[in-house]
Each structure stands twice: as C-alpha cells, then as structure tokens.
C-alpha cells in the first residue's frame, strides 16, 4: 500500500481529463455559483454522471482502485482536499527574534565595547582584557541559541497538535455503502452526507435536502441561516456549518480550489494568544525586573563613586580596567538575572508538555488556556449519555400490544402489522448507520439511540434496515431531525395510497400527542386511563435507568385541498394525532470507571452535576449509580434532581431575580449574604433532567456568577453557547458534532468522564509546576540581588562576576524551567482544594521556603565573601592580602621596573635608590608599614620626629641632599610617587587573583545550593518526599547532570573566562555538602510548619469541601482517594473489590502517596 501511495500521480490542473467536465470549467462554475451551468449539466445527478460518479452509489469504494470512477483519478484531475500550510518559522528567524530582547541588546552593546577597548588599548591588550568581552559574546550566543531552540521545539509541538484540529471524519457514500473517511481523503465527485452540527469541508451542490440549513456567517458575514435546496440555492460552501436539517451533496471543489481554501490563502494564521497565567506571570516578572533595575542602578553608582575616589577623578585610560565599563556590564548582568524571562518560558514548556500528555489521556486541547483553567475547576456540568454512560445502547425491555416484555421481543411475539410498522419506523426514521467490519465488529455512526433501534430491528425483528432504506429511500418526502426542544424526530413517507409520518421520541412527550394505541384488542382510543398506564410503565422502566422511547405514526392523505401549502414544513404541525406502536426501554450502562472518577472529583472539591435531556427517573437512577446523588444523612438537606421547566420557572421568579441582582452587585448591602443564600438554593441541585441547551447555558451563567470555575460537556450543535460561556468547554470527540468541537476548548476523544478528571489533574499540574519554578527562581533572585547589592555598596568584592551571573541566569531560567515545568502530576494534586478564581501565585508556604532557603544560601555567600578572605585558622590559603602585604613582597621588583629613566637614576645608584624608595614606602608608614623593617628616615630626622607628610619628610631635611640640581624638584618624592603608582595599578590585578580562590569556592557552593534547591522545589506543599519520582524523571535528571557537568568544566577548564581557579577534591566535597545541607533544612522547615500550631494557623490551607458523609467517613478511616494498596476492599463503597486492582493508570501511583500526603491534601495541619 505504501508503494502504491508513492506512485500516486500528482495533481496537475492542466492534465488531460477523462471526464466530460474539466477542472477549470467546474472550478469557475463553483466559484461563480453558476446556476446556468447547474441547469445545463442536469443538476447534481447530471453532473455526477459527467464525473463518472453516481448520486446513489458514489465513487468506487476501493481507495487504491484505478479507472474513471476511482478516488485516485479524481484526486489526480481535481486535486486533494488539503490546504497549504503556513511554513514553520526558520530557525535563524527565531534567533533574530530572540536577539530583539532589549536586555540582550544592552548586553551585546556592552560586550562590543569591552572587546574593542580590551583589544585596542595596548595596556589592556597586554592584560588580555578582551577575554571578558569575548566570553560575554559566547554567553550571548549560548543564551540566544537556547532561546531560539526552545521557541523552535515549542513551535513544532504546537503545529503537531494544531494539525489535529483539522482532522475530522466525513460520512460519504462509496460503492453504494455509507462509510467514514478522513476529510483529507475527500475528492470531487464524492457523495457527502450532511447532518445537523456538521462542518462542511469541501464545496458541493445539493443532491437532496431535508431542511438543510447552513450558517455562512464565517464566509459571507450573513448572520441569517441559509436554506439549501436543488432549485433556488444548491451551492454548499466549505467552511460553513449545518445548523438544521440534513441532506446529500455532491463535492465540486476541494482544498485550495474550494471557497474556504481560497479564503485561507488570503489570510495568515494567527498566533496563540497568551493564557491568563502567562499574563499574570508577565506582570510579576515586570515587578521583579523593576526591583532588579533599581538594584543595578544602585550598584553601578556605588561602584562608580568608589572607583572615582580611588582614582582621584575619572581617568579615561582606566575605564575598561575594572572600571565603568565593567560596572556597566555588571549592572546589566544584574538586570539580566533579575528579569525572570523563564517565567513565561516555564508556562509555555509546561503547557506544551501537558498538552502532549493530555492527548495520551484522551484530551485534545484546542485552546491553550484551557490546560491551566481546568486545574481551577470547582464545578463540572456533565452530559449523561456517552460521558457518564457507555453510549452502548441496547433495547432490553418494552411495552407492545398491551403487555410488558421483560426482554426485547422477537418478531413472532408481535402482531405482524405492528412488527412491520416498527421496522419502518426504526429503518426510515433515522440517519444513523452501522458499519460491519470483516472481523465481525461493528462501528456505530450517528445517534446511538437510533443505532440501538437499528440493532433491535436487525437482531430481534429479523430484517435488515438497509433493505428497507434501499426500497423506500425515494419515498421519503421529508425528514424532521431530532430537536432538543420537542424531544422527538419524524420522517414523512409517501406510500401508494397515503402519506405516513413515523415518529419516535421521549416516551412521555410522544404519549401526550397520541390519540390512539395498538393493544391486544387492536387499535383503540388513547384514554386517560390507558395513557396513565403507559406513563406508569415508562416511570417503572426509567427508575431502573432505562431510556424510554415511544414509537408511533399517523397518516395524511396524499392530496387535501384544505391543507395549507406549508403544512409539512414544521415538525410541530405534523407530529400530532399519533398512534402509539409501543415503547422500548433502552439500557445504556454506566461506565465502570465513572463512579470512581466522580468520587475523585468530590474528594478534590469539585461538584459534579448531570445535565441531561432524559426522563427525571432515568436521570436519578444513573446519578445514584455514578455517585452524583447520594444520601446526605440526618439533619441535612438532600441533593435533588430538578426538571428543566421547573428550573426555568425558578429563574423567572421575582424573588429569585432580586436575590441574583443583589448577589451580582458588589456595592449592594448584604451582597455576601445574598451570595450565601444563592449557594444554599443552587448547590443542592445536582441533576437537571429534561433540560434544554438554554437550561444548560443559564446554569453555567449562574454558577459563574456564584464564583465557580465551570467546566461543561456538550455534544450537540445547540450546546455551543454553553460551551462558549463556560470557563472550559469540553466537547465529545465521538458523539460530538463539529459545531460543538469548534466551540469547545478541549475535545474528550473517548467521550469518557474519567478523561475529564485527568484533564483536571493536568490543569492542576500546570499551576503547581509554575509555582515550583517560581519558588526556585525567586530564591535565586533574592540571593543574587541581595549579595550583589551588598557586595557593591557595603564594600569588599562583588560575589559573582558577569559571566558567573550569566551562567546562573541560564541555569535559573532555561534549565530550571525545563526541569520543573515538566514534572509529572503528583497524586496529592487531587487531594487539594481547587485553585478557583482567586488563588494567588505565591502563597505563604512558598514565601517561607524562599526566605529560609535564600537565607541559608546568603549565609554561606557572606561567609565566603567576608570571613574566608580573612584567612581564619585552618583556612589560611583563602586569605586575601592587602596592598601593604603586596608592597612588602613586590616593591623591589616593581621599583626596579619603573625607576630606570627617572631623574638622576643611573645604573650605579639604581639598587640603592630602589632600596631607599621601597623602605620609605613600606616601612615609614608612607603609606605602608612593615614589622620586619625599620624606617630609614627615622635616623636621618633624629632627634626630630619624621614629618607625617612624605614630601616634607623626603625633601626638607638639610641633613641629606635633595639629590637634584633643580631646587623645585625633589627626586626622592618623584621616585616614591612613581613606584607607589605602579604598586597601586598592580594591586587591582593582585586583589582579583587573591580573591579567586575564595570566590571560586563561593561560586561553586552557590551553584550546588541552587541545584539542591531545585530538588526541594519539586514539592511546594510541605510534603516530605522531595526525592519521590526524581530518578524516573529523565528530563529532570538530565538537567541536573548537564548543570553539574558544565559547572565542573567551568571550574576546571574555563578559569580564564570565568575568573575562577580549579578546586581540589576537598573543596568539591565541601561544596556538595553545603549544597546538600539545603535538604535537611527544607525537611526541618516542613516538619516545623506541619507540627507547630502557630505555623499551621499562619499558612493553613483548608481541605476540599466534602459534603458526602460516606466519603468523609472513608477518608477518616484511611480509605482515601483511589490509591489504596492493591486488593483493598473498602467498606460500603460500590465496586471496592476492583479499585485496588484497577488498570486505569492510577495503580502506578499507589507507592507515590502516603498518609502524610493525604493529610497535606486535607490542610496544613494534617487534620480535617
């Protein structure tokens, strides 16, 4: 098959066409909506023949067949149904985008100046001052490449996920059979079946229409729905949606030649909007950046003042010699470190990672923000059918011809006439169909209730529905699709002597319209007593969880002069005076995993409500099976099921409306009391039965007004408003219409409620991971800014140089974001309260850990910065000597270098002059003194004291000559000034070298403490298991390995650039030990927080609200959540024996949660 695919001829618009209509002719007619062409070719039927297709059987069903009626040939001549993709951003373009960052531009400018001055000024070049500039260039390149690489991988990830949005299954007729094909396989000549809620993916013309109505607003801007038929307007355009009715259409244009394709070619694809969390983090990052900017300015001014004082002015030649250029670079670097660019990056990485994992959990995320919003959900309004139940419907009971059948009746158990009419109703009054595969399995396409009736007909009534459809297809006059408003569907069939309308729908609704009924006595009048008996049957079946469908019919004469011309246009007109054929009870079992999933939601503080169009008794039974309705115990109001009409009346009640208005007015007196009263009225409503889409919309609005974060499931076209109104719209991937999917934020691919719970877990994980990164990054920010500020302002030496700060920034932003943003969800996430709308990004627990860990790091930083250079006992090798020490050691060497060429210096007197000058400088307190030498001037000035001023002491004593011929020049002072100037210059480099060892140790300790704190940050709710799952998280381990590996390379091999010295094994051991000290400190902090009452009160987190008494009792007894040891049987919990051995992915977390974790979920105190 792969070979044949590769040999498939490419589309060529100028290729020879075997058809009687050419590509250009058809494309022009379609583009111009040419009605003259439509009539000339014989409408859809005539055009299909010209295209070697058929309105009845379509194209050849074999996708690899050859010939004029084949899919391949039509694709070759008319093109494929794929649109041109926006090309991915070029990597170098992404690099250019990263370089536009203002901070990076400043860094590049400063690096350029540093490099140029370091290379151009001879003195600077001799000291290799250009190295620092080159090193910063390397850092800029690394940061740029890493940033562009992240953007590139993110772009690829989102392109893959977005490609899924456009892949949908299309119903077509090929080889006379109704089948499903991907939209990209559609070709010109295909017969496409359209139904309410479908999205049209190719241009077409109508073959037949059953009230087919299109929403063309997205293309034409026309807000009114457009009715399609074979006379006035047969043109169906791609990019539109079916809002009502159904029909068959013949495809006339695909891909770039279709209306939607041409529109797409004119517009560029819009980028993803920022999510609320990203926007919130950008505000936070801006605030942190401003603090960093202020610190940077203070550091720059302090260093500049100190430099000017030391240099007695502003010597231009010295600006790149640990001068203003370096101060400016240092200030910029502080800003670079302070601005947490990693925050938005962490959100992006976390969202991309979560989206990918959510896809594996059957959650296709269409809107990025839905990932994080789902984590804050406090209420879920779920459909029943297919979400809470399996959507595997089977007719299991029924009432026919006067008696109840406890199993689905066979054909021989029914009256032949009734049996025949049931077959006609099941086969013709449906748009669903069943695809039977070679392996015996069946795929159900369309409404599952209709599929259940088709199976009932095929298996129990002994007839194939397809035979009836082929026989009566042309007799269909009009099809009235199911309406959620009237809860029924009908089809009008023309028989030889009359028109017969077959109707089916919700039993209690259809029975209201029945005037006759088939009983054992034949057709009898529907008396109140008989209707009451049938309604009792319906109630009894509904209480057992069965969906009750009544099948009926009525007859109309073919011709009736008194009948209005538009009589058959509206279903409500014709669905009347019906004759009841019988009632079927359809069982749709609750999904096995749903009770546990609902329990998980309740444990997590999320209220689950069922919103269904079903009978209230059916809804109540299913809700109790799922755990949505439960006994509240004595003295507590019971949760209730409410019917849609009652709910609507409640909303219209004047007192209720006044309460709602007061609740929504923040300035109103008693607003909080009104909110509380509203919660008391609404919170106990857990089931909305016989509800309409409008009811669902109103419920969502009301819950949002009450402060809930609401997730809503929907599958129908009419659900779109509620899906849009909700905080997170969840469309069903299998049963959902394309309109519902377009309106949704997340598509649940398997229609399973447990998949919704997984989306909550991932949503909470996104929020938790951002908090982890925030805790880690703010600790680094705090330490780096405080130490930089104190180092620059108070005195001493700046603790971290420019390149070291850039390396810290790379670890903190990019590496930290990658490690912490990709942490898998921890089981305790679903033991905590929902985040809701008001949850702060930084809470008291995070602040505590930031301050404790930051203080720990700063203590070691300041010890290394201020104590270690003093050379305490046992650590003399770290002592930083002062200039006096250096002068005593090196004065002779430097004096010998600079005195030759000075006035009156000869080879003969050089040694004497050097000795004399160095003695004056280092032994006479001018400016230094020595314990080893006596001052030569003391004897010369005796018995007078030596003057304090050096020039006076050297130049005014008559006892020794001035050593010069010019009375105004004192050679001794000139020599002293020259030698001291040289010593001052050399001391700058000497001091840097002296500080290298203690600062190398400081730098290494700082990195080790950051790495250790990165592990601490994996648990932000005072959990003890900071190492749990660490060694199975390969991304995190890779980040740690890369960080420590790069640090070892920097210390041992890149000292020239980073201004560090290689450390010995003892120093590495000390660094690692101090870094590891962050772990016991963190554990002690957590222990104190959880066990000291004052701490508990300060940062107490309330446990999730659990109003289910049985759940509270189980949690108190230790049977918490679904992480019990395998084989545990829980008391009074339905299906308990299965839970310990479940295979739905939760079992892997058994070992990951402990009693203490449960306590954390229940509040900081560990108590409920």
Secondary structure, DSSP 4 states (H G I P E B T S, - for coil): -HHHHHTPPPP-TTSPP-SSS-HHHHHHHHHHT-HHHHHHTTHHHHHHHHTT--TTTBB-S-TT--STTSHHHHHHHH--S-PPPPPPPPHHHHHHHHHT-HHHHHHHHHHHHHHHHHHHSHHHHHTTTHHHHHHHHHHHHHHHHHHHHHHHHHHHHHHHHHHHHT--EEEEEETTEEEEEEGGG--TT-EEEE-TTPBP-SEEEEEEEEEEEEE-HHHH---S-EE--SSS--EE-TT-EEEEEEEEEEEEE-GGGSHHHHHHHHSPPPPPPPPHHHHHHHHHHHHHHHHHHHHHHHHHHHHHHHHHHHTTS--GGGTTSSSHHHHHHHHHHHHHHHS-THHHHHHHHHHHHHHHHHHHTTEEESSTHHHHHHHT--EEEE-STTTTB----EEEEEEETTEEESSPPPGGGS-HHHHHHHHHHHHHS---EEEEPTTS-EEEES-HHHHHHHHIIIIIS---HHHHHHHHGGGEEEEEEEETTTTEEEEEEE-SS-EEEEEEEEHHHHHHHEEEEEETTEEEE--HHHHHHHHHHHHHHHHTTEEEEEEEEEEE-S--TTS-TTTTT-HHHHS-SEEEEEEEEEE-PBPTTHHHHHHHHHHTT-EEEEE-SS-HHHHHHHHHHHTSS----TTSPPPEEEEHHHHHHHHH-HHHHHHHHHHT-TTSTTHHHHHHHHHHHHTTEEEEES--HHHHHHHHHHHHHTT--EEEEE-SGGGHHHHHHSSEEEEETTT--HHHHHH-SEEETT--HHHHHHHHHHHHHHHHHHHHHHHHHHHHHHHHHHHHHHHHHTSS--SS-HHHHHHHHHIIIIIHHHHHHTPPPPGGGGGS---TTT--SS-HHHHHHHHHHHHHHHHHHHIIIIIGGG--TT-GGG----HHHHHHHHHHHHHHHHSTTSTT--TTTHHHHHHHHHHHHHHS-SS---SS---HHHHHHTTSPPPSSHHHHHHS-TTS--SSS-TT--HHHHHHHHHHHHHHHHHHHHHHHHHHHHHHHHHHHHHHHHHHHHHHTT--SS-S-TTTTGGG-HHHHHHHHHHHHHHHHHHHH-HHHHT-----HHHHHHHHHHHHHHHHHHHHHHHHHHH-HHHHHHH--PPPP---HHHHHHHHTT--TT-PPTT---TT-TTHHHHTT--SS-GGGGGG--HHHHHHHT-TTS--
